[in-house]
Amino acid sequence: MPLPYQDHAGNPLGANTANNLYISDLVAANKDGSMLERQEYIIVGVDALSSGQVILHGVQSTATSSTSVKLAALTGYGDDFFNNQFYMQVLHNVNSAAASPEPEVRLITDYVSSTGTFTCTAFGAAVETGDMCLVLHESMVAIGRDDADNTMATTNVVANEDGSVLEREEYIQSILGVPTEDLATDALTSQVVGKKSDTVAGTSLIAIGKQNAAALAVAAVTGVLLTSIADSTDIPDNSQAIGGLLATATGAIMIEEITIQRAGTNLTGPSNYEFSTDNANGLTGAAAPLIVLPLADFNANKTTVASLDGSVKQLPFILETGKKLYIHGDDAPTGGAVATDFYMKFEPVTAGATLA
């Protein structure tokens, strides 16, 4: 009697030879059967996979088109079998590897069984003779892929918290009720709570969110402008001139406070220093100043806040779009050729406006 490890016709395990004598060609596939039947079952599945019964593939036969692909290996499934539930991916561009239409994915909209001709939504370039293509069921496309050209549309999916992944995501989106993000007017979507249809005192949450976002955008550029007049003798007497120009508004600006800091020499000359604008409305011109500060406020090494000091206080005030803020004496030229710094605290009225 032959030993189990010897190669002979009755030994299904086989031996370390080049041509085992045991023949198993009559074994039928059975996933719950013997080892041989289970192996046969696995082999049948692998054969199906590699022959295109599970993953369908073919090569463009003759046509060169961005919408029509003829795969002679994929005939006989019946007209329209693949329509609108299957997708085609160009796996390999034989003439120019990695160039379009590789690896684009497109929806199959028509199929002619007798010729294996597929009609797809247009690829980015023509599918040429010899290009390798895959036919994919929509379930394989729904997950998406790492490119900017995910092709599957899910506009018909209905929210269902106990449904598929797509239905669950639709359900989550419906709860959040987040509108399309507009960076110019909308708040961060992560900070939006409620549904698009919700209202507060008759105003939709979306409208409120946009108003708040606009207010935040304005507040974000609130700031302080420093203007330094290096030689204070350049400050004009009772006129609006370049030597006394402090700021220009790029849009409507609210001037909230002006702080003046002096160097180590007293200024001499006028009885008062005046701040005026060339606005179209309100107090305007050198003869109608908004702020009047006495000469003593410009003594050496002194800090003066115009919103707190002075006989005339008109802070805050609006500096109109394109208009200018000036300083000038009221009745005499300035003496004392040292620097004076002016810090103007402002808030834009027009979104994005600032002082220059």
DOSE-396060 format. One record per residue (C-alpha): residue number from 1; chain; y, x, z. Coordinates in steps of 0.1 Angstrom, whole numbers, always signed. Each point is the difference from the previous one (the first is absolute). Example, Ala and Ser with C-alpha at 12.3 -4.5 7.8 and 13.67 -1.06 7.14 Angstrom:
2
- n  chain  c2  c1  c3
- 1  A  -45  +123  +78
- 2  A  +34  +14  -7
! end
This chain:
356
- n  chain  c2  c1  c3
- 1  A  +0  +0  +0
- 2  A  +34  +14  -10
- 3  A  +24  +9  +28
- 4  A  +32  -21  +3
- 5  A  +23  +29  -9
- 6  A  -20  +8  -32
- 7  A  +13  -14  -34
- 8  A  -24  -26  -13
- 9  A  +0  -35  -15
- 10  A  -5  -17  +34
- 11  A  +29  +18  +18
- 12  A  +32  -21  -2
- 13  A  +20  +26  +20
- 14  A  -5  +26  -26
- 15  A  +0  +38  +3
- 16  A  +21  +30  -8
- 17  A  -10  +2  -37
- 18  A  +19  -5  -32
- 19  A  -20  -32  -10
- 20  A  -14  -21  +28
- 21  A  -32  -19  -11
- 22  A  +8  -32  +18
- 23  A  +13  -28  -24
- 24  A  +22  -28  +14
- 25  A  +11  -17  -32
- 26  A  -14  -34  +11
- 27  A  +20  -2  +32
- 28  A  +24  -30  +2
- 29  A  +34  +1  +17
- 30  A  +0  -16  +35
- 31  A  +27  +8  +25
- 32  A  -23  -12  +28
- 33  A  -33  +16  -13
- 34  A  -17  +33  +3
- 35  A  +18  +33  -3
- 36  A  -8  +1  -37
- 37  A  +12  -35  -6
- 38  A  +32  +7  +19
- 39  A  +6  +31  -20
- 40  A  -6  -20  -32
- 41  A  +26  -25  +12
- 42  A  +25  +29  +6
- 43  A  -7  +15  -34
- 44  A  +6  -34  -18
- 45  A  +34  -2  +17
- 46  A  +10  +35  -9
- 47  A  -11  -6  -36
- 48  A  +21  -32  -1
- 49  A  +30  +19  +14
- 50  A  -3  +29  -25
- 51  A  -7  -23  -30
- 52  A  +32  -21  +5
- 53  A  -15  -31  +15
- 54  A  +20  +3  +32
- 55  A  +29  +22  -11
- 56  A  +7  -8  -36
- 57  A  +14  +27  -21
- 58  A  +4  +9  -37
- 59  A  +19  +21  -25
- 60  A  +27  -13  -23
- 61  A  -18  -3  -34
- 62  A  +24  -3  -29
- 63  A  +33  -17  +8
- 64  A  +31  +17  +13
- 65  A  +21  -25  +19
- 66  A  +17  -5  +34
- 67  A  -14  -36  +3
- 68  A  -33  +0  -19
- 69  A  -30  +21  +11
- 70  A  -34  -1  -18
- 71  A  -29  +11  +22
- 72  A  -31  -2  -22
- 73  A  -23  +6  +30
- 74  A  +12  -32  +17
- 75  A  -10  -28  -25
- 76  A  -20  -31  +7
- 77  A  +15  -13  +33
- 78  A  +13  -32  -16
- 79  A  +35  -7  -13
- 80  A  +27  -1  +27
- 81  A  -24  +12  +27
- 82  A  +25  +26  +13
- 83  A  +32  -20  -4
- 84  A  +25  +2  +28
- 85  A  -25  +10  +27
- 86  A  -7  +35  -12
- 87  A  +23  +31  -6
- 88  A  -3  +30  -22
- 89  A  +8  +36  +11
- 90  A  +4  +29  -24
- 91  A  -20  +26  +18
- 92  A  +5  +28  -24
- 93  A  +24  +7  -28
- 94  A  -21  +21  -23
- 95  A  +29  +14  -20
- 96  A  +24  +7  +28
- 97  A  -16  +1  +35
- 98  A  +21  -16  +28
- 99  A  +25  -14  -25
- 100  A  +6  -38  -4
- 101  A  -19  -22  -3
- 102  A  -22  +19  +25
- 103  A  -5  -12  +28
- 104  A  +18  -33  -5
- 105  A  -16  -34  +9
- 106  A  +7  -32  -20
- 107  A  -12  -36  +2
- 108  A  -26  -11  -27
- 109  A  +13  -32  -16
- 110  A  -26  -5  -28
- 111  A  -35  +12  -9
- 112  A  -19  -3  -33
- 113  A  -37  +3  +8
- 114  A  -13  +9  -35
- 115  A  +22  +31  -4
- 116  A  +7  +10  +36
- 117  A  +37  -4  -6
- 118  A  +23  -4  +30
- 119  A  +36  -11  +0
- 120  A  +20  +13  +30
- 121  A  +36  -2  +11
- 122  A  +17  +30  -16
- 123  A  -8  +35  +12
- 124  A  +28  +26  +1
- 125  A  -14  +16  -31
- 126  A  -26  -7  -27
- 127  A  -37  +2  +10
- 128  A  -14  +24  -26
- 129  A  -34  +6  -15
- 130  A  -22  +18  +25
- 131  A  +20  -10  +31
- 132  A  -24  -10  +29
- 133  A  +6  -33  +16
- 134  A  -13  -19  +31
- 135  A  -2  -37  +4
- 136  A  +7  -10  +36
- 137  A  -4  -33  +18
- 138  A  +32  -13  +16
- 139  A  -14  +6  +35
- 140  A  +0  +38  -8
- 141  A  +37  -2  -11
- 142  A  +14  -21  +29
- 143  A  +0  +29  +24
- 144  A  +24  +19  -23
- 145  A  +4  +37  -7
- 146  A  +24  +28  +6
- 147  A  +24  -4  -28
- 148  A  +32  -19  -9
- 149  A  -18  -23  -25
- 150  A  -24  -22  +21
- 151  A  -7  -27  -25
- 152  A  -17  -28  +19
- 153  A  +22  -31  +7
- 154  A  -7  -20  +31
- 155  A  +26  -27  -4
- 156  A  -26  -28  +3
- 157  A  -14  +11  +33
- 158  A  +5  -26  +28
- 159  A  +5  +10  +37
- 160  A  -32  -3  +20
- 161  A  -3  +17  +34
- 162  A  -38  -2  -2
- 163  A  -4  +9  -37
- 164  A  -2  +31  -21
- 165  A  +21  +31  +5
- 166  A  +25  -13  -26
- 167  A  +2  -34  +17
- 168  A  +5  +15  +34
- 169  A  +28  +22  -13
- 170  A  +16  -30  -16
- 171  A  -3  -18  +33
- 172  A  +17  +29  +19
- 173  A  +29  +1  -26
- 174  A  +4  -38  +4
- 175  A  +4  +4  +38
- 176  A  +25  +28  -3
- 177  A  +20  -19  -27
- 178  A  +17  +32  -10
- 179  A  +22  -3  -31
- 180  A  +3  +26  -27
- 181  A  +18  +30  +15
- 182  A  +35  +6  -14
- 183  A  +12  +34  +14
- 184  A  +36  -10  -7
- 185  A  +0  -32  +21
- 186  A  -31  -4  +20
- 187  A  -10  +12  +34
- 188  A  -32  +20  +5
- 189  A  -30  -23  -7
- 190  A  -17  +13  +30
- 191  A  +27  -15  +21
- 192  A  -1  -35  -16
- 193  A  -18  -26  +21
- 194  A  -6  -36  -12
- 195  A  -5  -18  -33
- 196  A  +23  -1  -30
- 197  A  +5  -37  +5
- 198  A  +11  +3  +37
- 199  A  +36  -7  +8
- 200  A  +24  +5  +29
- 201  A  +28  -26  +2
- 202  A  -6  -9  -37
- 203  A  +1  +37  -11
- 204  A  -31  +16  -14
- 205  A  -14  +30  +18
- 206  A  +2  +19  -33
- 207  A  +38  -7  -2
- 208  A  +5  +10  +36
- 209  A  -21  +32  -6
- 210  A  +22  +9  -30
- 211  A  +32  -6  +19
- 212  A  -12  +21  +29
- 213  A  -11  +28  -24
- 214  A  +34  -1  -16
- 215  A  +17  +3  +34
- 216  A  -23  +29  +9
- 217  A  +8  +17  -33
- 218  A  +37  -2  +8
- 219  A  -4  +12  +36
- 220  A  -21  +29  -11
- 221  A  +30  +17  -16
- 222  A  +25  -6  +29
- 223  A  +15  +34  +8
- 224  A  +30  +22  +7
- 225  A  +21  +19  -25
- 226  A  +18  +32  +11
- 227  A  +32  +9  -19
- 228  A  +18  +32  +10
- 229  A  +36  +7  -10
- 230  A  +1  +37  +3
- 231  A  +38  +3  -1
- 232  A  +16  -29  +18
- 233  A  +33  +7  -16
- 234  A  -15  -16  -31
- 235  A  +1  -34  +17
- 236  A  +27  -19  -19
- 237  A  +31  -18  +15
- 238  A  -1  -38  -4
- 239  A  -20  +0  -32
- 240  A  -36  -1  -13
- 241  A  -7  +33  -16
- 242  A  -30  +23  -6
- 243  A  +9  +22  +30
- 244  A  -7  -29  +23
- 245  A  -30  -15  -18
- 246  A  -28  -6  +26
- 247  A  -26  -20  -19
- 248  A  -9  -21  -30
- 249  A  -24  -30  +1
- 250  A  -28  -2  -26
- 251  A  -4  -36  +10
- 252  A  +14  -24  +26
- 253  A  +0  +19  +34
- 254  A  +8  -10  +35
- 255  A  +19  +28  +19
- 256  A  -10  -4  +36
- 257  A  +15  +30  +17
- 258  A  +20  +31  -8
- 259  A  -2  +31  +23
- 260  A  +25  +28  -4
- 261  A  -6  +35  +13
- 262  A  +28  +26  +0
- 263  A  +0  +38  -1
- 264  A  +20  +22  +24
- 265  A  +36  -7  -11
- 266  A  +21  -31  +6
- 267  A  +11  -19  -31
- 268  A  +37  -5  -4
- 269  A  +22  -23  -21
- 270  A  -4  -37  -3
- 271  A  +2  -24  +29
- 272  A  -33  -16  -9
- 273  A  -29  +5  -24
- 274  A  -11  -30  -20
- 275  A  -33  -9  -17
- 276  A  +3  -23  -31
- 277  A  -20  -11  -30
- 278  A  +7  -10  -36
- 279  A  -21  -32  +4
- 280  A  +8  -29  -23
- 281  A  -1  -24  +30
- 282  A  +12  +1  +36
- 283  A  +22  +27  +14
- 284  A  +5  +25  -29
- 285  A  +23  +28  -9
- 286  A  +18  +27  +20
- 287  A  +25  -26  +13
- 288  A  -28  -21  +16
- 289  A  -22  +23  +20
- 290  A  -32  -12  +17
- 291  A  +2  +26  +28
- 292  A  +30  +17  +16
- 293  A  -5  +29  +24
- 294  A  +27  +19  +19
- 295  A  +7  +37  -7
- 296  A  -13  +9  +35
- 297  A  -35  -10  -10
- 298  A  +0  +29  -24
- 299  A  +6  +27  +26
- 300  A  -20  +32  +1
- 301  A  -38  -3  +7
- 302  A  +3  -38  +5
- 303  A  -25  -27  -9
- 304  A  +13  -34  -8
- 305  A  -19  -32  -9
- 306  A  +21  -23  -21
- 307  A  -19  -31  +10
- 308  A  +11  +5  +36
- 309  A  +35  +17  -2
- 310  A  +32  -8  -18
- 311  A  +27  -27  +0
- 312  A  -15  -17  -31
- 313  A  -38  -6  -1
- 314  A  -16  -16  -30
- 315  A  -35  +12  +4
- 316  A  -24  -8  -15
- 317  A  +13  -6  -35
- 318  A  -14  -3  -35
- 319  A  +5  +27  -26
- 320  A  -6  -17  -33
- 321  A  -21  +14  -29
- 322  A  +16  +30  -15
- 323  A  +29  +0  +23
- 324  A  +13  +29  +21
- 325  A  +10  +7  +37
- 326  A  +30  +22  +6
- 327  A  +18  +16  +30
- 328  A  +38  +8  -1
- 329  A  +30  +5  +23
- 330  A  +24  -29  +5
- 331  A  +34  +18  +0
- 332  A  -3  +38  -5
- 333  A  -21  +27  -15
- 334  A  -28  +16  +21
- 335  A  +3  +35  +16
- 336  A  -30  +20  +14
- 337  A  -21  +15  -27
- 338  A  -35  -4  +17
- 339  A  -31  -21  -7
- 340  A  -4  -36  +10
- 341  A  -34  -17  -2
- 342  A  -4  -38  -6
- 343  A  -33  -17  +7
- 344  A  -3  -34  -15
- 345  A  -28  -23  +13
- 346  A  -9  -26  -26
- 347  A  -24  -27  -11
- 348  A  -6  -11  -36
- 349  A  +8  -36  -8
- 350  A  -13  +4  -36
- 351  A  -36  +12  +1
- 352  A  -1  +38  -7
- 353  A  +37  +5  +4
- 354  A  +13  +31  +17
- 355  A  +31  +21  +7
- 356  A  +7  +30  -22
! end
